């Protein structure tokens, strides 16, 4: 039996009595070495966590596949931001400063992706123009800048 204890900044302590744990069959599994009772901190939003866990248990196979894809894509993005763009360490203290750093990092990554996409579009267009001009040269009988006369029938 866990009884509500003192409140902490993000939740509340719940503790058991040592006498209750002493007679419990699961004490050796539940308690760490040297402890005589159980102490647990439950966050203020614990009911929301329970609802989320229950909702996840009802997911269909399609929902699981969709979440797996989302997790794969977002983890790669976050890993890149942490590894290559300095998001692994906070530059300044405070939540507001960390938010600013995260926004600037996201902007840098998005600009990098935009530049990469623009470059690939330009290269594609250039390669299409180069191949179409090469085809045009072949139709006219020009090979390596040398005009060859092709008899037309």
C-alpha positions as CSV (number, residue, x, y, z in Angstrom):
1,X,0.0,0.0,0.0
2,X,1.5,3.3,-1.1
3,X,0.5,6.4,0.8
4,X,0.8,10.0,-0.5
5,X,3.8,11.8,0.9
6,X,5.3,15.2,0.3
7,X,4.9,17.1,-2.9
8,X,7.9,17.9,-5.1
9,X,8.3,20.3,-8.0
10,X,7.1,17.9,-10.6
11,X,4.8,15.5,-8.7
12,X,4.3,13.8,-5.4
13,X,6.2,11.1,-3.4
14,X,4.3,7.9,-2.5
15,X,5.9,5.6,0.1
16,X,5.0,2.3,1.7
17,X,5.6,1.3,5.3
18,X,8.6,-0.9,6.1
19,X,6.3,-3.3,8.0
20,X,4.1,-3.8,4.9
21,X,7.2,-4.5,2.7
22,X,8.7,-6.9,5.2
23,X,5.9,-9.4,4.9
24,X,5.5,-9.1,1.1
25,X,6.5,-12.0,-1.1
26,X,7.7,-9.6,-3.9
27,X,10.0,-7.5,-1.7
28,X,13.2,-9.0,-3.1
29,X,12.0,-8.0,-6.6
30,X,10.6,-4.7,-5.7
31,X,13.1,-3.2,-3.3
32,X,16.7,-2.4,-4.1
33,X,19.5,-3.6,-1.7
34,X,19.5,-1.8,1.6
35,X,15.9,-0.4,1.2
36,X,13.2,-1.4,3.7
37,X,10.3,0.3,2.0
38,X,9.2,1.4,-1.5
39,X,9.3,5.1,-2.6
40,X,7.9,6.3,-5.9
41,X,7.5,9.7,-7.4
42,X,4.4,10.1,-9.6
43,X,4.4,13.1,-11.9
44,X,1.5,15.6,-11.9
45,X,0.4,14.4,-15.3
46,X,0.5,10.7,-14.5
47,X,-3.2,10.1,-15.5
48,X,-2.3,11.5,-19.0
49,X,0.6,9.0,-19.2
50,X,-1.7,6.1,-18.3
51,X,-4.2,7.3,-20.9
52,X,-1.5,7.4,-23.5
53,X,-0.3,3.9,-22.7
54,X,-3.8,2.5,-22.8
55,X,-4.4,4.3,-26.2
56,X,-1.1,2.9,-27.6
57,X,-2.2,-0.7,-26.6
58,X,-5.3,-0.3,-28.8
59,X,-3.2,0.7,-31.9
60,X,-3.8,-1.2,-35.1
61,X,-1.0,-2.6,-37.2
62,X,-1.4,0.3,-39.5
63,X,-0.9,2.8,-36.6
64,X,2.2,1.0,-35.5
65,X,3.7,1.1,-39.0
66,X,2.9,4.8,-39.3
67,X,4.5,5.5,-35.9
68,X,7.6,3.4,-36.8
69,X,8.0,5.4,-40.0
70,X,7.6,8.7,-38.1
71,X,10.1,7.7,-35.5
72,X,12.6,6.6,-38.1
73,X,12.4,10.0,-39.9
74,X,12.3,12.2,-36.8
75,X,15.2,10.4,-35.1
76,X,17.4,10.9,-38.1
77,X,16.6,14.6,-38.2
78,X,17.2,15.0,-34.5
79,X,20.4,13.0,-34.7
80,X,21.7,15.2,-37.5
81,X,20.9,18.3,-35.5
82,X,22.7,17.0,-32.4
83,X,25.7,15.6,-34.3
84,X,26.4,18.2,-36.9
85,X,24.7,21.4,-35.7
86,X,25.5,21.7,-32.0
87,X,22.1,20.8,-30.5
88,X,23.7,18.2,-28.2
89,X,24.9,21.0,-25.8
90,X,23.0,24.1,-24.6
91,X,24.9,27.2,-25.4
92,X,23.1,29.3,-22.8
93,X,21.2,28.4,-19.6
94,X,17.4,28.5,-19.4
95,X,14.5,27.0,-21.2
96,X,13.9,30.1,-23.4
97,X,17.5,30.2,-24.5
98,X,17.3,26.5,-25.3
99,X,14.2,27.0,-27.4
100,X,15.9,29.8,-29.3
101,X,18.9,27.5,-30.0
102,X,16.6,24.7,-31.2
103,X,14.7,27.1,-33.5
104,X,18.0,28.4,-35.0
105,X,19.3,24.9,-35.4
106,X,16.1,23.8,-37.2
107,X,16.3,26.9,-39.4
108,X,19.9,26.0,-40.3
109,X,19.1,22.4,-41.2
110,X,16.1,23.5,-43.2
111,X,18.1,26.1,-45.1
112,X,20.7,23.4,-45.8
113,X,18.1,21.0,-47.2
114,X,16.5,23.8,-49.3
115,X,19.9,24.7,-50.8
116,X,20.6,21.0,-51.5
117,X,17.1,20.6,-53.2
118,X,17.6,23.7,-55.3
119,X,21.0,22.5,-56.4
120,X,19.7,19.1,-57.5
121,X,16.8,20.8,-59.4
122,X,19.3,23.1,-61.2
123,X,21.6,20.2,-62.0
124,X,18.7,18.2,-63.3
125,X,17.5,21.0,-65.6
126,X,21.1,21.6,-66.8
127,X,21.5,17.9,-67.6
128,X,18.2,17.9,-69.5
129,X,19.3,20.9,-71.5
130,X,22.7,19.4,-72.2
131,X,21.2,16.1,-73.4
132,X,18.6,17.9,-75.6
133,X,21.3,20.1,-77.2
134,X,23.4,16.9,-77.8
135,X,20.4,15.2,-79.4
136,X,19.9,18.3,-81.5
137,X,23.6,18.3,-82.6
138,X,23.3,14.6,-83.6
139,X,20.2,15.3,-85.6
140,X,22.0,18.0,-87.5
141,X,25.0,15.6,-88.1
142,X,27.4,17.6,-85.9
143,X,29.7,15.3,-84.0
144,X,32.4,16.9,-81.8
145,X,31.8,20.2,-83.5
146,X,32.5,18.9,-87.0
147,X,29.6,19.2,-89.4
148,X,29.0,16.0,-91.4
149,X,26.6,16.0,-94.3
150,X,23.9,13.4,-94.0
151,X,22.1,12.5,-97.1
152,X,18.4,12.7,-96.7
153,X,16.3,10.3,-98.6
